[in-house]
Protein backbone atom coordinates (compact mmCIF):
# COMPACT_ATOMS: atom_id res chain seq x y z
CA UNK A 1 0.00 0.00 0.00
CA UNK A 2 1.12 3.57 -0.67
CA UNK A 3 -1.66 5.40 1.19
CA UNK A 4 -0.58 8.41 3.29
CA UNK A 5 -2.69 10.62 5.55
CA UNK A 6 -1.54 14.21 5.08
CA UNK A 7 -2.29 16.67 7.90
CA UNK A 8 -1.92 20.46 8.01
CA UNK A 9 -2.62 21.72 11.52
CA UNK A 10 -3.44 25.25 12.64
CA UNK A 11 -4.08 26.57 16.11
CA UNK A 12 -7.86 26.01 15.92
CA UNK A 13 -8.25 23.77 12.88
CA UNK A 14 -6.63 21.12 10.72
CA UNK A 15 -7.04 19.94 7.15
CA UNK A 16 -6.39 16.42 5.96
CA UNK A 17 -6.26 14.26 2.84
CA UNK A 18 -5.99 10.49 2.46
CA UNK A 19 -3.85 10.03 -0.65
CA UNK A 20 -2.69 6.99 -2.61
CA UNK A 21 0.74 8.22 -3.66
CA UNK A 22 1.17 5.63 -6.41
CA UNK A 23 -2.08 6.51 -8.22
CA UNK A 24 -2.28 10.11 -6.92
CA UNK A 25 -5.92 9.44 -5.99
CA UNK A 26 -7.38 11.40 -3.07
CA UNK A 27 -9.62 8.91 -1.26
CA UNK A 28 -10.98 11.53 1.14
CA UNK A 29 -10.37 15.06 2.39
CA UNK A 30 -11.67 17.13 5.22
CA UNK A 31 -11.49 20.09 7.55
CA UNK A 32 -11.92 20.19 11.30
CA UNK A 33 -12.27 23.79 12.46
CA UNK A 34 -13.23 26.06 15.36
CA UNK A 35 -11.43 23.72 17.75
CA UNK A 36 -11.78 24.89 21.35
CA UNK A 37 -14.70 27.20 20.59
CA UNK A 38 -18.31 26.79 21.71
CA UNK A 39 -19.22 25.03 18.49
CA UNK A 40 -16.82 23.33 16.09
CA UNK A 41 -17.35 22.25 12.49
CA UNK A 42 -16.51 19.16 10.46
CA UNK A 43 -16.46 18.74 6.68
CA UNK A 44 -15.50 15.32 5.29
CA UNK A 45 -15.70 14.52 1.57
CA UNK A 46 -15.07 11.59 -0.73
CA UNK A 47 -16.32 10.35 -4.08
CA UNK A 48 -19.61 9.26 -2.51
CA UNK A 49 -20.54 12.55 -0.90
CA UNK A 50 -19.92 14.90 1.97
CA UNK A 51 -20.54 15.08 5.71
CA UNK A 52 -21.06 18.49 7.32
CA UNK A 53 -21.49 18.55 11.10
CA UNK A 54 -21.41 21.04 13.93
CA UNK A 55 -20.43 19.94 17.43
CA UNK A 56 -18.16 21.08 20.24
CA UNK A 57 -14.55 19.98 19.59
CA UNK A 58 -12.52 20.45 22.74
CA UNK A 59 -8.98 20.09 21.38
CA UNK A 60 -6.93 18.61 18.55
CA UNK A 61 -7.02 15.13 20.11
CA UNK A 62 -10.81 15.25 20.10
CA UNK A 63 -10.65 16.59 16.55
CA UNK A 64 -8.80 13.47 15.35
CA UNK A 65 -11.42 11.30 17.02
CA UNK A 66 -14.11 13.22 15.13
CA UNK A 67 -12.12 12.76 11.91
CA UNK A 68 -11.91 8.99 12.47
CA UNK A 69 -15.66 8.91 13.08
CA UNK A 70 -16.19 10.67 9.74
CA UNK A 71 -14.07 8.04 7.97
CA UNK A 72 -16.11 5.31 9.67
CA UNK A 73 -19.42 6.95 8.71
CA UNK A 74 -18.84 8.04 5.11
CA UNK A 75 -15.65 6.22 4.29
CA UNK A 76 -13.45 5.08 2.99
CA UNK A 77 -12.75 2.62 5.78
CA UNK A 78 -9.32 3.14 7.29
CA UNK A 79 -9.19 -0.61 7.74
CA UNK A 80 -9.59 -1.15 3.98
CA UNK A 81 -7.31 1.81 3.11
CA UNK A 82 -4.89 1.91 6.04
CA UNK A 83 -2.36 4.74 5.87
CA UNK A 84 1.24 3.57 6.02
CA UNK A 85 2.22 6.89 7.59
CA UNK A 86 0.98 10.34 8.54
CA UNK A 87 2.70 13.27 6.81
CA UNK A 88 2.64 16.62 8.60
CA UNK A 89 3.26 20.06 7.11
CA UNK A 90 5.50 22.23 9.26
CA UNK A 91 6.13 25.81 8.16
CA UNK A 92 9.54 26.46 9.68
CA UNK A 93 12.47 24.06 9.87
CA UNK A 94 15.08 26.71 10.64
CA UNK A 95 18.68 25.66 9.92
CA UNK A 96 18.15 22.22 11.42
CA UNK A 97 15.71 20.51 9.09
CA UNK A 98 16.35 20.33 5.36
CA UNK A 99 14.74 16.96 4.58
CA UNK A 100 11.51 15.14 5.42
CA UNK A 101 12.10 13.82 8.93
CA UNK A 102 10.69 10.98 11.01
CA UNK A 103 8.98 12.35 14.12
CA UNK A 104 10.75 11.61 17.40
CA UNK A 105 10.63 13.30 20.78
CA UNK A 106 13.89 15.09 19.96
CA UNK A 107 12.48 16.29 16.63
CA UNK A 108 9.44 17.72 18.43
CA UNK A 109 11.70 19.50 20.92
CA UNK A 110 13.65 21.03 18.05
CA UNK A 111 10.47 22.15 16.26
CA UNK A 112 9.35 23.79 19.49
CA UNK A 113 12.72 25.53 19.82
CA UNK A 114 12.36 26.96 16.30
CA UNK A 115 8.86 28.21 17.18
CA UNK A 116 10.22 31.67 17.99
CA UNK A 117 10.81 32.03 14.23
CA UNK A 118 7.21 31.01 13.42
CA UNK A 119 5.12 31.61 16.55
CA UNK A 120 1.83 31.50 14.65
CA UNK A 121 2.61 28.18 12.97
CA UNK A 122 5.05 25.78 14.62
CA UNK A 123 3.24 25.50 18.00
CA UNK A 124 0.01 24.70 16.16
CA UNK A 125 1.80 22.08 14.04
CA UNK A 126 3.09 20.45 17.22
CA UNK A 127 -0.44 20.27 18.63
CA UNK A 128 -1.53 18.45 15.49
CA UNK A 129 1.45 16.10 15.51
CA UNK A 130 0.89 15.07 19.15
CA UNK A 131 -2.83 14.54 18.58
CA UNK A 132 -2.22 12.53 15.42
CA UNK A 133 0.29 10.31 17.22
CA UNK A 134 -2.39 9.45 19.78
CA UNK A 135 -4.90 8.71 17.00
CA UNK A 136 -2.44 6.65 14.90
CA UNK A 137 0.10 5.25 17.37
CA UNK A 138 1.20 2.23 15.34
CA UNK A 139 2.40 3.96 12.14
CA UNK A 140 5.28 6.39 11.55
CA UNK A 141 4.77 10.15 11.46
CA UNK A 142 6.88 12.33 9.16
CA UNK A 143 7.32 16.11 9.11
CA UNK A 144 7.84 17.98 5.83
CA UNK A 145 9.12 21.55 6.11
CA UNK A 146 8.14 24.53 3.94
CA UNK A 147 11.65 25.90 4.33
CA UNK A 148 13.50 22.73 3.28
CA UNK A 149 13.52 23.33 -0.48
CA UNK A 150 15.43 26.58 0.03
CA UNK A 151 18.40 24.88 1.73
CA UNK A 152 20.33 25.45 -1.53
CA UNK A 153 20.18 29.26 -1.33
CA UNK A 154 23.69 30.70 -1.60
CA UNK A 155 24.85 32.84 1.30
CA UNK A 156 24.57 35.95 -0.84
CA UNK A 157 20.85 35.27 -1.08
CA UNK A 158 20.09 34.23 2.50
CA UNK A 159 22.31 36.57 4.52
CA UNK A 160 20.91 39.91 5.72
CA UNK A 161 23.27 42.89 5.73
CA UNK A 162 23.19 43.45 9.50
CA UNK A 163 25.75 42.78 12.23
CA UNK A 164 27.04 39.29 11.43
CA UNK A 165 27.55 38.09 15.01
CA UNK A 166 24.14 39.34 16.10
CA UNK A 167 22.43 37.77 13.11
CA UNK A 168 24.13 34.40 13.61
CA UNK A 169 23.41 34.33 17.33
CA UNK A 170 19.69 34.94 16.81
CA UNK A 171 19.33 32.92 13.57
CA UNK A 172 18.34 36.00 11.55
CA UNK A 173 18.50 35.10 7.87
CA UNK A 174 16.31 34.44 4.87
CA UNK A 175 14.82 30.94 5.09
CA UNK A 176 12.13 31.11 2.41
CA UNK A 177 8.73 29.42 2.42
CA UNK A 178 6.25 27.72 0.08
CA UNK A 179 9.12 25.33 -0.63
CA UNK A 180 6.83 22.31 -0.89
CA UNK A 181 4.84 24.08 -3.60
CA UNK A 182 7.90 25.41 -5.45
CA UNK A 183 9.45 21.93 -5.49
CA UNK A 184 6.27 20.27 -6.74
CA UNK A 185 5.58 22.86 -9.43
CA UNK A 186 9.15 23.01 -10.76
CA UNK A 187 9.25 19.22 -11.11
CA UNK A 188 5.76 19.11 -12.63
CA UNK A 189 6.82 21.76 -15.15
CA UNK A 190 9.83 19.72 -16.25
CA UNK A 191 7.64 16.63 -16.61
CA UNK A 192 5.01 18.55 -18.57
CA UNK A 193 7.61 19.94 -20.96
CA UNK A 194 9.38 16.59 -21.26
CA UNK A 195 12.70 18.18 -20.34
CA UNK A 196 15.24 17.22 -17.66
CA UNK A 197 14.76 19.28 -14.51
CA UNK A 198 18.52 19.75 -14.28
CA UNK A 199 18.51 21.68 -17.57
CA UNK A 200 15.79 24.20 -16.70
CA UNK A 201 16.05 27.71 -15.26
CA UNK A 202 12.64 28.60 -13.86
CA UNK A 203 10.89 31.50 -12.16
CA UNK A 204 7.97 30.06 -10.18
CA UNK A 205 5.34 32.48 -8.90
CA UNK A 206 3.19 31.06 -6.10
CA UNK A 207 0.39 33.61 -5.92
CA UNK A 208 -2.32 32.94 -3.37
CA UNK A 209 -3.38 34.70 -0.19
CA UNK A 210 0.26 34.20 0.67
CA UNK A 211 2.58 34.84 -2.25
CA UNK A 212 6.21 34.15 -3.05
CA UNK A 213 8.56 34.06 -6.02
CA UNK A 214 11.39 31.58 -6.45
CA UNK A 215 14.30 31.41 -8.90
CA UNK A 216 15.13 27.76 -9.54
CA UNK A 217 18.26 26.66 -11.38
CA UNK A 218 18.43 22.99 -12.30
CA UNK A 219 15.86 22.05 -9.67
CA UNK A 220 17.53 24.01 -6.87
CA UNK A 221 16.27 27.19 -5.22
CA UNK A 222 18.81 29.99 -5.69
CA UNK A 223 16.67 32.97 -4.67
CA UNK A 224 13.26 33.44 -3.05
CA UNK A 225 11.18 36.38 -1.91
CA UNK A 226 10.07 35.34 1.59
CA UNK A 227 12.64 35.73 4.32
CA UNK A 228 13.01 35.11 8.04
CA UNK A 229 9.23 34.78 8.08
CA UNK A 230 6.55 34.59 5.38
CA UNK A 231 6.09 38.38 5.65
CA UNK A 232 8.88 39.54 3.32
CA UNK A 233 8.57 39.88 -0.45
CA UNK A 234 5.50 40.21 -2.65
CA UNK A 235 2.30 42.04 -1.73
CA UNK A 236 -0.14 39.44 -0.36
CA UNK A 237 -3.75 39.19 0.73
CA UNK A 238 -3.19 40.62 4.21
CA UNK A 239 0.62 40.84 4.47
CA UNK A 240 2.62 43.91 3.47
CA UNK A 241 5.58 42.19 1.84
CA UNK A 242 8.74 44.32 1.52
CA UNK A 243 8.76 47.36 3.77
CA UNK A 244 11.35 49.90 4.93
CA UNK A 245 11.97 48.87 8.58
CA UNK A 246 11.92 52.56 9.49
CA UNK A 247 8.14 52.53 8.91
CA UNK A 248 7.84 50.55 12.14
CA UNK A 249 10.06 52.97 14.04
CA UNK A 250 8.00 55.90 12.79
CA UNK A 251 4.69 54.25 13.67
CA UNK A 252 5.97 53.53 17.15
CA UNK A 253 7.14 57.11 17.63
CA UNK A 254 3.96 58.67 16.28
CA UNK A 255 1.28 56.27 17.53
CA UNK A 256 3.04 54.31 20.31
CA UNK A 257 1.93 51.06 18.65
CA UNK A 258 3.27 48.02 20.49
CA UNK A 259 5.19 45.14 18.91
CA UNK A 260 2.06 42.90 18.89
CA UNK A 261 0.06 45.71 17.29
CA UNK A 262 2.71 46.26 14.61
CA UNK A 263 2.87 42.50 14.01
CA UNK A 264 -0.91 42.41 13.56
CA UNK A 265 -0.79 45.40 11.21
CA UNK A 266 1.79 43.90 8.86
CA UNK A 267 0.50 40.31 8.90
CA UNK A 268 -3.29 40.72 9.08
CA UNK A 269 -4.24 44.28 8.09
CA UNK A 270 -1.90 45.08 5.20
CA UNK A 271 -1.45 43.77 1.66
CA UNK A 272 -4.37 44.26 -0.72
CA UNK A 273 -6.75 44.24 2.26
CA UNK A 274 -4.99 47.19 3.85
CA UNK A 275 -4.68 49.04 0.56
CA UNK A 276 -8.25 48.61 -0.63
CA UNK A 277 -10.44 46.90 1.97
CA UNK A 278 -10.64 43.86 -0.34
CA UNK A 279 -8.81 40.78 0.94
CA UNK A 280 -9.79 38.65 -2.07
CA UNK A 281 -8.22 39.19 -5.50
CA UNK A 282 -11.54 38.57 -7.28
CA UNK A 283 -13.21 41.34 -5.31
CA UNK A 284 -10.24 43.63 -5.84
CA UNK A 285 -10.31 43.18 -9.62
CA UNK A 286 -14.09 43.68 -9.74
CA UNK A 287 -13.78 46.95 -7.84
CA UNK A 288 -10.77 48.03 -9.92
CA UNK A 289 -12.75 47.44 -13.12
CA UNK A 290 -15.53 49.61 -11.64
CA UNK A 291 -12.95 52.36 -11.20
CA UNK A 292 -12.80 52.38 -7.40
CA UNK A 293 -9.61 54.41 -6.81
CA UNK A 294 -8.30 52.39 -3.84
CA UNK A 295 -8.80 49.13 -5.73
CA UNK A 296 -7.08 50.48 -8.86
CA UNK A 297 -4.14 51.62 -6.75
CA UNK A 298 -3.91 48.32 -4.83
CA UNK A 299 -3.84 46.31 -8.04
CA UNK A 300 -1.14 48.61 -9.44
CA UNK A 301 1.00 48.13 -6.32
CA UNK A 302 0.49 44.35 -6.41
CA UNK A 303 1.52 44.05 -10.06
CA UNK A 304 4.40 46.54 -9.72
CA UNK A 305 6.00 44.46 -6.95
CA UNK A 306 5.45 41.23 -8.91
CA UNK A 307 7.11 42.63 -12.04
CA UNK A 308 10.05 43.86 -9.97
CA UNK A 309 10.71 40.35 -8.67
CA UNK A 310 10.35 38.78 -12.12
CA UNK A 311 12.95 41.21 -13.46
CA UNK A 312 15.30 40.65 -10.52
CA UNK A 313 15.13 36.88 -10.82
CA UNK A 314 15.65 37.05 -14.58
CA UNK A 315 18.88 38.91 -13.82
CA UNK A 316 19.91 36.41 -11.14
CA UNK A 317 19.37 33.43 -13.45
CA UNK A 318 20.83 35.08 -16.54
CA UNK A 319 18.91 32.73 -18.80
CA UNK A 320 15.24 31.88 -18.13
CA UNK A 321 13.55 28.90 -19.76
CA UNK A 322 10.17 29.09 -18.05
CA UNK A 323 8.01 31.39 -15.96
CA UNK A 324 5.34 29.45 -14.07
CA UNK A 325 2.21 30.75 -12.35
CA UNK A 326 0.63 28.65 -9.61
CA UNK A 327 -1.72 28.75 -6.57
CA UNK A 328 -5.15 30.40 -6.38
CA UNK A 329 -4.38 33.79 -7.94
CA UNK A 330 -1.65 32.50 -10.22
CA UNK A 331 -3.79 29.72 -11.65
CA UNK A 332 -7.10 31.57 -11.94
CA UNK A 333 -6.44 35.25 -12.68
CA UNK A 334 -5.55 35.99 -16.32
CA UNK A 335 -5.45 39.75 -15.68
CA UNK A 336 -2.65 39.43 -13.11
CA UNK A 337 -0.63 37.20 -15.45
CA UNK A 338 -1.18 39.58 -18.37
CA UNK A 339 -0.17 42.69 -16.45
CA UNK A 340 2.80 40.99 -14.78
CA UNK A 341 4.37 40.14 -18.15
CA UNK A 342 3.16 43.02 -20.33
CA UNK A 343 5.85 44.70 -22.42
CA UNK A 344 8.57 42.14 -21.73
CA UNK A 345 8.98 41.10 -25.37
CA UNK A 346 12.62 42.25 -25.38
CA UNK A 347 13.26 39.63 -22.67
CA UNK A 348 11.76 36.94 -24.88
CA UNK A 349 8.49 36.81 -22.90
CA UNK A 350 5.36 36.93 -25.06
CA UNK A 351 1.93 35.84 -23.81
CA UNK A 352 -0.73 34.44 -26.12
CA UNK A 353 -3.89 36.39 -25.17
CA UNK A 354 -6.30 33.57 -26.03
CA UNK A 355 -4.30 30.93 -24.19
CA UNK A 356 -3.96 33.20 -21.17
CA UNK A 357 -7.70 33.95 -21.08
CA UNK A 358 -8.75 30.31 -21.54
CA UNK A 359 -10.83 28.84 -18.68
CA UNK A 360 -8.96 25.56 -19.14
CA UNK A 361 -7.66 23.92 -15.97
CA UNK A 362 -4.58 21.81 -15.50
CA UNK A 363 -1.01 22.39 -16.64
CA UNK A 364 -0.88 24.45 -19.82
CA UNK A 365 1.30 26.77 -21.88
CA UNK A 366 0.00 30.34 -22.12
CA UNK A 367 2.89 31.92 -24.03
CA UNK A 368 2.94 32.52 -27.77
CA UNK A 369 4.59 30.00 -30.06
CA UNK A 370 7.40 32.46 -30.81
CA UNK A 371 8.08 33.29 -27.14
CA UNK A 372 11.66 32.41 -26.21
CA UNK A 373 10.57 31.95 -22.58
CA UNK A 374 7.81 29.39 -22.11
CA UNK A 375 5.12 30.73 -19.77
CA UNK A 376 2.93 28.17 -18.06
CA UNK A 377 0.17 27.73 -15.54
CA UNK A 378 0.85 24.65 -13.42
CA UNK A 379 -1.51 23.79 -10.54
CA UNK A 380 0.25 23.17 -7.27
CA UNK A 381 -0.45 20.16 -5.05
CA UNK A 382 1.33 20.56 -1.74
CA UNK A 383 -0.56 17.66 -0.15
CA UNK A 384 0.61 15.24 -2.82
CA UNK A 385 4.18 16.50 -2.45
CA UNK A 386 4.01 15.98 1.33
CA UNK A 387 2.64 12.49 0.76
CA UNK A 388 5.44 11.68 -1.68
CA UNK A 389 8.13 12.91 0.69
CA UNK A 390 6.54 11.05 3.59
CA UNK A 391 6.49 7.80 1.62
CA UNK A 392 10.13 8.34 0.61
CA UNK A 393 11.06 8.16 4.31
CA UNK A 394 8.94 5.19 5.37
CA UNK A 395 9.37 3.24 2.12
CA UNK A 396 12.50 4.47 0.30
CA UNK A 397 12.04 1.91 -2.48
CA UNK A 398 8.55 3.09 -3.39
CA UNK A 399 7.98 4.64 -6.81
CA UNK A 400 5.42 7.34 -7.49
CA UNK A 401 3.82 8.83 -10.57
CA UNK A 402 5.78 12.05 -10.09
CA UNK A 403 9.03 10.73 -8.74
Helices and strands as residue ranges (DSSP letters): E 3-9, E 13-20, E 25-33, E 40-46, E 49-55, H 60-74, E 85-90, E 101-102, H 105-114, G 115-117, H 122-135, E 140-145, G 148-152, H 155-158, H 164-169, H 179-193, G 197-199, E 201-207, E 211-217, E 220-224, H 246-255, H 259-268, H 271-276, H 281-289, H 293-317, E 322-326, H 327-332, H 334-341, G 345-347, H 353-357, E 364-365, E 374-377, H 382-394
